[in-house]
Amino acid sequence: MASLINCPHCGVRPKEEFSIRGDASVERPAPAAPDEDWHRYVHIRDNPRGRYLEHWHHTSGCRRWLVVDRSNVTHEVFSVVDAADKARENAQ
C-alpha cells in the first residue's frame, strides 16, 4: 500500500507528490553568528532513528512547504502542518 500524506491544503495525497527536504527542528543561526555556528548548521546533522519533524515540499501539488511529524523507521505519519504556520507558532 502506498504511503499517504494529508496535505492541509490539498487533502490526502500519495507521498510521491512530495520531496523530503530534511530535519525541521534545526534552528538557523543569526546572520552575525560565528562561523562555527554556521558550519554546524550547514554541514553537521544528526541522523535520528524514529519519530522526528521533517520539511517536505508538495512539489506536485500546492507547492507549499510542510512540516511532517513521522517515523523514519515505520514511515507512519503523525501530523502535517503548513511550515509557515509552524514558524509563526514557534515565533510566539
Secondary structure, DSSP 8 states (H G I E B T S, - for coil): ---EEEETTTEEEEGGG-EEEEESS-----TT--HHHHHHHHH------SEEEEEEE-TTTT--EEEEEEETTT--EEEEEEHHHHHHHHH-
